[in-house]
């Protein structure tokens, strides 16, 4: 029994039992601990054994040990049985659940697929207690007027105050809370501008560098001597990621009239076109894409802003000041004589706006031939402006189309340069530019931030008669390796100056710029050429 007592002492972590009137015993806490582990029957018998004290009767001692072992065995069997029952109950539950899920899967497979219906906020009315996707509050005066218009075809007289600022701010909040800011348009933020497919997207925080090296040829004829051949170098260009924001004030009364006309579509119900979706799809997002393509990622020139000079309420800055565009990188690198980018020497003596047909074709042919030794068997886009593209195509047609039945075909000739795999590609953001450039797509980089899907609109606030949209995103552009860039860049060209020359300042309405036939970008006149 002394061995049994020693085991319990070790289990309890005590040197000896507490004695009462000279007789060892278990405290209430110790009794509960032994009972919880070995079972109540064992704990009671062990307490009785301690109370009887040491016995000189060998039979009594043997009997006590047998009873303790029997009690311990019974406790273990009881615990095992309980555990087995517990696990069996869980197994039965899982089997039942799995059977139910299998029946549900079979039923769903046989049923017609339905669009998912999101949970709606409690303050928006429901039809028959069933939430409706993008359900709008028809109690708002502007939706009531639109509903009447769609049903009757008659427009009620609309006052300038029909849309209340507070109503629009509330609706924007609902729009964002339902995750609508992660629409396909937002997910495609870095694919939405027209030249996005020319770039390879990378993730970065503030800057990005390539993680590859360049190496010369390494194979040579065998000789039994050490003759090293193969030089490597690591000269990546740093691509800066820049932080941008949007602070858009919206005065609801200015949106209402055009919005109501937009709503007149027999195939649409008011519930399908809330005002917030209209504002995002038709105003904010398209302009954001135009800013990126036409003012930022090609012709932008970063200007460091001293934040201490900015006061809340000051006029916002121009998009082109927020990042370095591809054209600006090419121009600045050449001006700095950095020699990391390959420049076509004939560019300084060539002006495509005054070139003859022969000169235009010869310059383009020579540029492509200059690429051939490196990119002999790989096809690349040769980026150019719409003006350069037209000048080349007209020269090609003038040379080869005269006298043929194809002379009046506006698509005469392909965009592939003759006897090469390279294709002339006009880039919207390169409007008015004399630059030609070619590089593998993997070398032309655009950066996003660490968050793949940006929350462009992050806050909506009401201020006096305005609804204010707040948001931010990250975007940068550049080249991974200068050695893999081949460009024709004439001296004296200023990409950033072309922005205001063609599209005026960012504070003007730009949608109708660049379309006046008499004022082409190539001739240097403002407001034309696209």
Residue, then its C-alpha position, 0 to 999 in steps of 0.5 A: x500500500x505504501x507504493x499506492x500511497x506514493x503514486x497518489x502523493x506524486x500525482x498530487x505533487x505533495x511530499x506527504x498527506x495532511x494529518x488529522x489527529x495523527x492520521x493521514x487524510x486527503x483535503x477536500x481539494x485533493x479528494x476532488x482531484x483524485x476523484x476527477x482522475x481516478x473515479x469516485x469509487x477509488x477516491x472513497x476507498x483510498x480515503x478509507x485506507x488512509x483513515x485505517x492507517x498502517x495495518x500489520x494484518x497481511x490479509x487486510x493489506x492485501x484486501x485493501x490493495x485489491x479493492x483499490x485496484x478494482x475501483x481503479x479498473x472500474x473507473x477506467x472502464x467507465x471513463x472509456x465507455x463514456x468516451x466511446x459513447x461521446x465519440x459515437x454520438x459525434x460520428x452519428x451526427x456527422x453521418x446525418x449531416x453528411x447525408x443531408x448535405x448530399x441530398x442538398x447537393x443533388x437537389x441544387x444540381x437538378x434545380x435552376x441556378x439563381x443569382x445570389x441575393x445579398x443581405x440588405x440593411x434593415x432601413x431599406x424597405x423590402x418586397x414581401x420580406x424578400x431582399x432585392x439586389x441593389x434595392x433602392x428606397x422608393x420613398x426618396x423624392x428622386x426615385x419616386x419621380x423616376x418611378x412615375x416617369x418609367x410607368x407613365x412616360x411623363x416627367x414630373x416637374x423636378x425641382x433642383x432640390x429633389x435629391x437631398x444631400x443627406x439622402x445621397x450620402x446615406x445611399x452611398x454608405x449602403x452601396x459601400x457597405x454591401x461591398x459594391x465598391x468591389x464591383x468588376x470595375x474596381x477589381x479591374x482598376x489596373x486593367x481599365x485604362x486602354x493600354x493596361x494590357x501592355x504592362x505586366x502587373x507587379x505588387x510593391x509597397x513604395x518601389x520595385x526592382x527586378x530580381x534577375x541578372x544579365x549574362x554574356x555568352x558562356x560556351x567556348x571551344x575546349x582547351x585544357x586551360x582556365x579561360x573564363x567567359x561569361x560576365x554577369x551584371x545586375x542593373x535593374x531600374x527602380x520602379x517607383x510606386x506612387x500613392x494617389x487619391x480622389x476627393x470628388x465633390x458632388x452636388x446632387x442637383x447637378x446630377x439629377x436631370x442627366x440621371x433621370x434621362x439615363x434611367x429611361x430604359x424600358x428594360x430597366x427598373x429603378x431598383x436596378x440603377x441606384x443613383x450611386x451606381x450611376x455616379x460611379x459608373x458614368x462619372x467617377x470611374x470613367x474619369x479615373x481611367x481617363x486620368x490614368x491613361x491620358x495624364x498619368x501613366x504615359x506623360x506624367x511627371x512626378x512633382x514632390x508636394x510639400x504637404x505643409x503648404x496644403x490647407x484643407x479646402x485648397x484646390x486639388x492638384x493635377x493627375x500628371x504631377x502624381x507619378x512619372x509616366x513611361x514617356x517621361x522616364x524615356x526622356x529623362x533617362x536620355x537627358x541624364x545620359x544614364x545609358x541604361x536604355x538603348x536609344x535609336x540614333x536617327x531619332x534626333x534628325x527625324x520629324x514625322x510631322x514633316x517627313x516625306x513618304x519615303x522618309x517615313x517608311x525608311x525611318x520605321x524600317x531602320x528602327x525595326x532593323x535596329x531591333x532585329x539582332x536582339x529580337x530576331x524571333x520574338x514578336x513585340x509591339x512597337x508603341x507609338x502615338x496615333x499621329x505617328x501610326x496614321x503618318x506611317x499607314x498613310x505613307x505605306x498606302x501612298x507607296x504601295x496602294x497607288x493604282x491598286x484596287x485597295x487604294x481606297x481601303x482604310x485598312x490597307x496593309x497590316x500593322x505588322x512592319x514588313x519582313x519582321x514579326x513586330x507590330x506598330x501599336x498606337x497607344x492612347x496615352x502617347x497622343x502627339x508623341x514622336x517617340x517609338x519604343x519596344x520592349x518585352x511585355x514582361x519588362x514594362x511594369x505597372x505597380x499596385x500596392x500590397x492590397x490586390x483590390x483597392x478600396x477606391x472610395x473609402x468614405x462618403x461625407x455630407x458637407x453643406x450642399x455637397x456629397x464628398x467622396x474620399x478614396x485612394x489607390x497606388x499606381x506606378x509604372x516603369x521598366x525592369x531593365x533598361x538594357x531591354x528597352x529600345x526607343x527612338x526619342x528626339x531631343x527637346x520633346x516634353x511629354x508633360x507639356x503635351x497634356x495641357x496642349x491637347x487636353x488643357x488643364x485638369x480643371x477643364x472638361x476634357x471629354x470633347x478635347x482632341x477631336x477637332x480635325x483642324x487642330x491635330x496634335x501633330x501640328x502642335x495645335x491645342x485641342x485636336x489630333x485624336 
